[in-house]
Amino acid sequence: MKEILINVESKEIRYAYLSFGQLNDLIIDRKKSRQITGNIYRGQVKNILNNIQSAFIDIHESENGFIHINDIIINRKKFEEMFDMDFDISLKGKKEKPLKEDITKILKINQPVLVQVVKESIGTKGARLTSNISIAGRYLVLLPNTPHRGVSRKIENKSMRDKLKKLIQAFEMPKDMGLICRTASANATTEMLIDEANELLNQWQEIVSKFEESKGPKILHEEWTLLKKAILTAVDKKYDKIVVDNYSLMQKCLNIYKNYEKEHKLEIVFYKQKLPLFEKYNVEREIDKSLGRKLWLPSGGYLYFDKTEAMYTIDVNSGRSSKETIKNVEETLVRINLEAAKEIGRQLRLRNVGGLVICDFIDMRLRKNQRRVLEKLKESMKDDSSKCTILGMSEFGLVEMTRQRARESLIQTIFTPCPYCAGNGLIKNHESTALEIERSLKKLINTAEKANIRLVTHPYLDNYLKTSDKEYFIKLASNAKCYLEFKTRDSYHLNEFHLFTNGKKADV
């Protein structure tokens, strides 16, 4: 059974996608971080950076958007990557030539521009923009600025692909406009595709009219809400049930579903038990697991997740399984790696990890086993809504892959950097801080003769200094004919200390 659980709170809505009781995907929508990917804006150029061929665009959001010259000139390869499809429908006389442009010749300060968000703003980084507009429908994507027409790679049936190619090739479209058949188009009739193509063309005309009539930065077109996306996902992927714990939102679900109820029978129910919805279905526990760095596998192995500035790393370890009596070591390691590959795909979706990812699998001797693990990893990523690229496995068992970063990760959504350790996860031990105090004290007593010195520390650090350091510090001070006293302050950081001479704070 496939289900979607929708949990509503005062400041957020959570969408959990379950398959036979297992959490496969999680989306958290918070009021303070409204998702804007896919929205189309009338922007205004605010700054041009010639050295990196980029510009900052005011789109009337909290941060200015960022656009690179490659997102301004038509780029066929980018469309192929963005929509995971092939532009394998040739158009006579339409050959794309490599363009070499200077951004200062295309954009000017305060110039109005029509742009679309392709990546959410994350932290202090503004949203990533493109001028290659695409308007997505349920079955088709309209490309107003490029004549390319193509079919999604996820439609694997050759006869269906050929049928769709012929169909959209026969569509009468305005000059220099293109179309993409999405995966869901495989289940649509010709009439449905024609109706949607006309609807998308009307939307584009509305956007152009709004752009010409308005002044200053403004939103012109909003992407579907997450609620509508959830309903359409349930219909297209044949989910059995949607469970909502808020009556008002359940009514909205029913109203949206009315337009699609003939296509697929979907049960939409209101959850009214006392036990919270996500606890009832064990989702809260799965979320807690996905927030940890260590994750145990059924075989006894475990995954270790770590993030650096440049990449996300996942280390596969044999763990408890190494304690068992193992007859076939290679096959045991392969089993752990296969489990890990399957779980990695799920965890990348739940944690919403984006960017470069390095997976370090346990070393295997046989190439055929490496291929088995790599295929399992690709299979686990097959249904991911984000674009993923997986390279081969190296001799060391390393797999490089990328996953499209569309919004904040789960950790970025839920956590904030620790103000105590500044996000490092580490602070100095007492011994290191004691040595720093010693160096500062020596520096001070060399410049302050016959002074009354006061050392103020956190109570825990003061307790550590009692063992031997206080006696040594007093001796250092007395040799310089200074008097040293110790005080504590609860409000201090564990690594914080201050020295005062004659009541004044010393700068050491």
C-alpha positions, 0 to 999 in steps of 0.5 A, spaced: 500 500 500 502 506 498 500 512 502 501 520 503 501 522 510 499 530 511 501 533 518 499 540 519 501 545 525 501 552 526 507 554 522 509 548 517 505 542 513 509 536 513 508 531 507 510 523 508 510 519 502 510 511 504 510 505 501 508 499 504 509 502 511 516 505 509 518 512 509 520 513 502 520 521 501 519 527 506 517 534 504 517 540 510 513 546 508 514 552 513 511 559 513 517 562 513 521 559 508 516 559 502 518 555 496 519 559 490 522 554 485 519 554 478 516 561 479 516 567 474 518 574 476 519 581 472 526 582 475 530 588 475 538 588 474 541 591 480 549 589 479 553 586 474 559 582 475 563 582 469 569 577 472 564 571 473 559 573 467 554 574 472 548 578 475 544 580 481 537 581 480 531 584 484 525 579 484 522 582 490 524 577 495 528 577 501 534 576 497 536 578 490 537 572 485 543 570 481 544 569 474 550 566 470 550 568 462 550 560 461 542 561 464 541 567 459 543 564 452 539 558 450 543 552 452 540 545 450 544 541 454 542 544 460 534 543 458 536 535 457 539 535 464 534 539 468 528 535 465 532 528 464 530 527 457 533 527 450 531 532 445 532 527 439 526 530 435 530 533 429 527 540 427 529 541 420 534 548 419 535 548 426 542 547 428 544 550 435 551 554 434 555 555 440 554 562 443 560 566 446 557 572 449 559 578 454 554 579 459 555 587 459 552 587 452 546 583 454 544 586 461 544 593 463 543 596 470 536 597 472 534 593 466 527 589 467 528 582 465 523 576 465 526 570 469 525 564 473 527 561 479 531 554 478 534 553 485 531 556 492 535 561 496 539 557 501 542 561 507 545 567 505 545 565 498 540 568 493 535 564 488 539 561 482 535 564 476 534 563 468 532 567 463 530 560 459 523 560 461 519 553 462 512 552 464 510 546 467 504 542 466 502 535 468 503 532 462 507 537 458 512 543 459 512 549 454 519 552 452 517 559 450 524 561 448 527 555 444 524 550 439 526 544 442 521 538 442 523 532 446 520 526 451 522 524 458 527 518 458 523 515 464 518 513 459 522 507 457 517 503 452 519 505 445 513 504 442 510 509 447 516 514 446 515 514 438 508 515 439 509 521 443 515 524 439 510 523 432 504 527 436 508 533 439 512 534 432 505 534 429 503 540 434 502 547 431 506 551 435 508 558 435 515 559 432 521 558 436 517 555 441 518 548 444 515 542 448 517 536 453 513 530 454 513 529 461 513 522 464 505 522 466 504 524 459 504 516 457 498 515 461 494 521 457 490 521 451 491 525 445 486 530 447 488 531 454 495 533 451 492 538 446 488 541 451 494 542 456 498 545 450 493 550 449 492 552 456 500 552 457 500 557 451 495 561 454 499 562 461 505 564 457 500 570 454 498 572 461 505 572 463 508 576 457 502 581 458 503 582 466 510 583 464 509 589 459 503 592 464 507 592 470 513 596 473 518 594 478 520 587 480 514 583 481 511 575 481 508 574 474 507 566 475 507 561 481 508 554 481 503 549 483 503 548 491 506 542 494 499 540 496 497 540 489 503 536 487 502 531 492 495 530 489 497 529 482 503 525 485 498 520 488 494 520 482 499 519 477 503 514 481 497 510 483 497 511 491 492 508 495 490 513 500 492 520 503 491 521 510 490 528 513 490 530 520 487 537 519 479 537 517 480 544 513 486 541 509 482 535 507 477 539 504 482 542 500 485 536 498 478 533 496 476 539 492 483 539 488 482 531 487 475 532 484 478 534 477 482 527 477 477 522 480 476 519 474 483 517 472 484 514 479 480 512 485 484 515 491 481 515 498 482 521 502 481 520 509 481 525 516 485 522 521 482 524 528 485 519 533 489 522 539 495 519 537 499 524 533 499 521 525 506 521 524 507 517 531 502 512 529 505 511 522 512 511 525 514 517 521 517 521 527 522 515 529 524 515 521 525 522 521 529 522 528 534 517 524 535 521 518 537 527 523 543 522 526 550 521 523 550 514 524 545 509 521 544 502 522 543 497 517 539 490 518 545 486 517 549 489 522 553 494 518 552 501 518 552 508 514 556 514 517 554 521 514 558 527 514 558 534 511 564 538 508 564 545 505 565 541 498 561 535 498 557 530 502 560 523 504 557 516 506 561 511 509 559 504 509 562 499 515 561 492 516 559 494 524 556 488 528 556 483 522 564 482 523 563 479 529 559 473 526 562 467 524 563 468 516 563 463 511 564 467 505 567 474 506 566 476 499 558 475 499 557 478 506 560 484 504 556 484 498 550 483 502 552 489 506 553 494 500 547 492 497 543 494 503 547 500 504 546 502 496 538 501 497 538 505 504 543 511 501 537 512 495 532 513 501 536 517 505 538 522 500 531 523 499 529 524 506 535 528 508 534 532 501 542 532 500 544 536 494 550 537 490 556 532 490 556 526 494 561 521 495 559 514 497 565 509 500 563 502 500 566 496 503 572 494 498 570 488 494 575 483 490 570 482 484 568 487 479 561 483 478 560 484 485 562 492 484 557 492 478 551 489 482 552 494 488 552 500 483 546 497 479 542 497 486 544 504 487 542 506 481 535 503 482 534 506 489 535 513 485 530 511 480 524 514 483 528 520 485 524 527 483 531 530 483 536 529 478 541 525 479 548 523 476 551 517 478 559 515 476 562 508 476 565 505 482 573 506 483 578 500 485 577 503 492 570 502 492 568 510 491 562 512 487 561 519 485 554 522 484 551 528 484 544 530 486 540 536 484 539 541 490 532 544 489 531 547 497 534 546 504 536 540 506 533 536 512 538 538 517 538 546 514 531 546 515 530 543 522 537 545 525 541 552 526 549 552 527 550 551 535 552 558 538 557 554 543 561 551 538 560 555 532 557 549 528 564 545 529 561 540 534 567 541 538 570 545 543 577 545 546 578 541 552 580 543 559 588 542 558 588 546 552 585 552 555 589 551 561 595 552 557 592 558 553 591 561 560 598 559 562 601 563 556 597 569 557 599 569 564 606 569 563 605 575 557 601 579 563 606 578 568 612 580 564 609 587 563 605 588 570 609 588 576 607 588 583 600 587 580 593 584 583 591 579 578 584 576 577 583 570 573 575 569 571 573 562 568 567 558 568 566 554 574 567 547 570 574 550 568 576 552 575 574 546 578 579 542 573 585 548 575 584 546 582 588 539 581 595 542 579 594 548 575 592 553 580 598 552 585 603 553 579 599 559 576 600 562 583 607 560 583 608 564 577 605 570 579 609 570 586 615 570 582 614 576 579 611 579 585 604 579 583 598 577 587 593 572 583 586 570 585 581 566 582 574 567 580 568 564 577 562 566 572 557 561 570 555 565 564 562 564 561 563 559 555 567 553 557 573 555 553 572 563 556 577 566 561 579 573 562 585 576 566 584 583 570 590 587 573 588 592 578 580 591 577 581 593 569 581 587 564 587 586 561 588 585 553 592 579 552 
